[in-house]
Amino acid sequence: MIPDSFIQDVLARVDIVELIDKHVHLKKAGANYAACCPFHNEKTPSFTVSPTKQFYHCFGCGAHGTAIGFLMEYQGLGFVEAVRELAASVGMQVPEERFDKGVAGQGAQFGRLRQLSERMAQARGFYKEALKKSEKAVAYLKERGLSGEVAARFGIGYAPEGWQSLQAVFPDDYNGPEMLATGLVLENEAGRRYDRFRDRIMFPIVNAKGEVIGFGGRVLGQGEPKYLNSPETPLFEKGHELFGLPQARQALREENCAIVVEGYMDVVALSQHGVGNAVATLGTATTPAHVQKLLRQVDRIVFCFDGDAAGRKAAWRALENALESLPDNKLIAFAFLPEPEDPDSFIRARGKDAFCRLIGAATPLSDFLLRELGTRCDLTTSEGKAHLVSEAKPLLTRLATPLLRLQLVKRLAEASGFSQTEVERLCGIRSYATPAPPKAPRRAPSLARILLRLVLQKPARAAEVPLEQLPVSAERRMLETIARSLASLPPEPGYAQLREQLRGDVQERELDALAGELISMNLDATAEASDAEFKAAIAQLQLADHKAEFVRLQAQARQFGVMGLSGEEKERYLALLTRKKSPEV
């Protein structure tokens, strides 16, 4: 594991403004910096970076974090990768010896992943060279209309026909356990190794850092399976990755729309014809993770599938997996190609404009949902109408956006003959016809919350807060957590160092929410003013504690008389009584 002290040193040396400005153009906005958020599309900047607290926060989508968190979210890096990249940027080297201790430890796992990644990179180089030497593979790509520029952009290669072509690349460990772990080779019952990919056009699957984590191989001409994909490996998880995403990033920002197709060749062919915002799932159905990843970058997703039964089945599964990830300000639609076309053949035959018109006229999620449900029910009968509502119920309850759910409820009511209220009751969702209960009057922030805000500005203050004098609350628990963490932090730590110390803690989300308030509440007050406010809050807490103690002792004296108090209690009661009569109390 990376030592906590090393992580804190890295954060102390990194300037988050400089880091983020390399990826997102920041403009000075008072004491902070602002930009349009890189994690969701917007026209008015709501993404703010604080140089004094070394964290960022978006008031639009809630994205929040430190320099490490930014690299993890923006580039899709793992925690260790993000720390390594930050360390390298400031001339620091992660202490390797900590990684290599213990086969079962995280360090050994990291070392293994690095070795697997190196083998995948070597395989990509081999496949690219093999493509140059194969006349039939080059002829196939030319026949499909691909230029050398596009082939190079996607790193396309060719796996030769031989059963053990990769043995020349890995002469020493072709038969070792790590080659099996890459998914590049298979082993038969007799223990003989052979290449997984043979006589196929090879498409490297690349992560956000540009590292190869898997491959997709397409058969030349006819043959089964048409596409062969890398298996799940320590490097590659199909349900979280999308082919072509790194190459599509710029086009996604420009178009504010992602087109999801099924095949690698579809992505490459669309790019060849000027449609650069297409990505493909990797031999698996669209998952919620795919949808969430894309909706962080665009406001609209169009699933483009074949118009046959298999294409509509894939579209329906995509719809089901998108429901829980769809916010009110995002759109999902479905475009179906005329049979027997796929995106590759369609754009080659009809051109970019025709394809873009098809995408522009895609069926919205709500229309597709109701249309598909309607085909499963006989709406001319009472039983069919009841079945329609029954089929819609699990979908409506999973839908994350209340506004779209309301529209669907109204349309279901029209189609089924039930009233809107009846549909809502039958589906077990809250009625929008009844007014919401009035909101409670907004209360002033509690003293504990004020103290917590001030502690987040300067975490070392947590040691000065008399926690036992605070009532039990979420704020007190957070303050206790921060106070405990100080033992593992450097003297006078910043918020960014505290945030990384608490990464993975059960209170992590709560901390982020509070820090979002922090950036908009007197964040850039002078150190003197902030210290004065903290001292005043502590004094107010002490005063409240004294008042509570006085009330308790006074009630005890009234009930049992002054003689009912112990000597220590009498002394304390008189002292508090004297304080109460003084002008400042």
Secondary structure, 3 states (H helix, E strand, C coil): CCCHHHHHHHHHHCCHHHHHHCCCCCEEECCEEEECCCCCCCCCCCEEEECCCCEEEECCCCCEECHHHHHHHHHCCCHHHHHHHHHHHCCCCCCHHHHCCCCCCHHHHHHHHHHHHHHHHHHHHHHHHHHHHCHHHHHHHHHCCCCHHHHHHCCCEEECCCCCHHHHCCCCCCCCHHHHHHCCEEECCCCCEEECCCCEEEEEEECCCCCEEEEEEEECCCCCCCEEECCCCCCCCHHHCCECHHHHHHHHHHHCEEEEECCHHHHHHHHHCCCCCEEECCCCCCCHHHHHHHHCCCCEEEEEEECCHHHHHHHHHHHHHHHHHCCCCCEEEEEEECCCCCHHHHHHHHCHHHHHHHHHCCEEHHHHHHHHHHHCCCCCCHHHHHHHHHHHHHHHHHCCCHHHHHHHHHHHHHHHCCCHHHHHHHHCCCCCCCCCCCCCCCCCCCHHHHHHHHHHHCHHHHHHCCHHHCCCCHHHHHHHHHHHHHHHCCCCCCHHHHHHHCCCCCCHHHHHHHHHHHHHCCCCCCHHHHHHHHHHHHHHHHHHHHHHHHHHHHHHHHHHCHHHCCHHHHHHHHHHHHHHHCCCC
